[in-house]
Amino acid sequence: MKRNRKYWKTSAKAALRGNWIIAIAGMLAYMVIVGMIGLGDSRKMTRLATAVSRIIFFGGMGVVIAK
């Protein structure tokens, strides 16, 4: 009986971990698509503002991945 509980406990943890990974990857993909297409802001941006926002976004993503 204890062996069966241990299996379900580890199985549930793995399933939850997998769901979190899928959710985070989906949110990241959505953020990149919205950021690249420009759907998040209806105002016009200058080329400098566009470049700086991309550097900040992808640079921040790089820092998070590195840690």
CYANA upper distance limits for C-alpha pairs under 8 A (distance plus 0.5 A):
  1 MET  CA      5 ARG  CA      7.00
  2 LYS  CA      6 LYS  CA      6.76
  3 ARG  CA      7 TYR  CA      6.87
  4 ASN  CA      8 TRP  CA      6.89
  5 ARG  CA      9 LYS  CA      6.54
  6 LYS  CA     10 THR  CA      6.72
  7 TYR  CA     11 SER  CA      6.46
  8 TRP  CA     12 ALA  CA      6.39
  9 LYS  CA     13 LYS  CA      6.79
 10 THR  CA     14 ALA  CA      6.70
 11 SER  CA     15 ALA  CA      6.73
 12 ALA  CA     16 LEU  CA      6.67
 13 LYS  CA     17 ARG  CA      6.60
 14 ALA  CA     18 GLY  CA      6.62
 15 ALA  CA     19 ASN  CA      6.71
 16 LEU  CA     20 TRP  CA      6.74
 17 ARG  CA     21 ILE  CA      6.77
 18 GLY  CA     22 ILE  CA      6.75
 19 ASN  CA     23 ALA  CA      6.61
 20 TRP  CA     24 ILE  CA      6.57
 21 ILE  CA     25 ALA  CA      6.53
 22 ILE  CA     26 GLY  CA      6.55
 23 ALA  CA     27 MET  CA      6.73
 24 ILE  CA     28 LEU  CA      6.60
 25 ALA  CA     29 ALA  CA      6.64
 26 GLY  CA     30 TYR  CA      6.65
 27 MET  CA     31 MET  CA      6.62
 28 LEU  CA     32 VAL  CA      6.73
 29 ALA  CA     33 ILE  CA      6.65
 30 TYR  CA     34 VAL  CA      6.56
 31 MET  CA     35 GLY  CA      6.38
 32 VAL  CA     36 MET  CA      6.47
 33 ILE  CA     37 ILE  CA      6.52
 34 VAL  CA     38 GLY  CA      6.20
 34 VAL  CA     39 LEU  CA      5.76
 34 VAL  CA     40 GLY  CA      6.61
 35 GLY  CA     39 LEU  CA      7.39
 35 GLY  CA     40 GLY  CA      7.24
 38 GLY  CA     42 SER  CA      8.27
 45 MET  CA     49 ALA  CA      6.41
 45 MET  CA     50 THR  CA      6.68
 46 THR  CA     50 THR  CA      6.71
 47 ARG  CA     51 ALA  CA      6.65
 48 LEU  CA     52 VAL  CA      6.60
 49 ALA  CA     53 SER  CA      6.53
 50 THR  CA     54 ARG  CA      6.74
 51 ALA  CA     55 ILE  CA      6.71
 52 VAL  CA     56 ILE  CA      6.64
 53 SER  CA     57 PHE  CA      6.51
 54 ARG  CA     58 PHE  CA      6.40
 54 ARG  CA     59 GLY  CA      8.39
 55 ILE  CA     59 GLY  CA      5.95
 56 ILE  CA     60 GLY  CA      6.31
 57 PHE  CA     61 MET  CA      6.73
 58 PHE  CA     62 GLY  CA      6.58
 59 GLY  CA     63 VAL  CA      6.81
 60 GLY  CA     64 VAL  CA      6.78
 61 MET  CA     65 ILE  CA      6.69
 62 GLY  CA     66 ALA  CA      6.51
 63 VAL  CA     67 LYS  CA      6.78
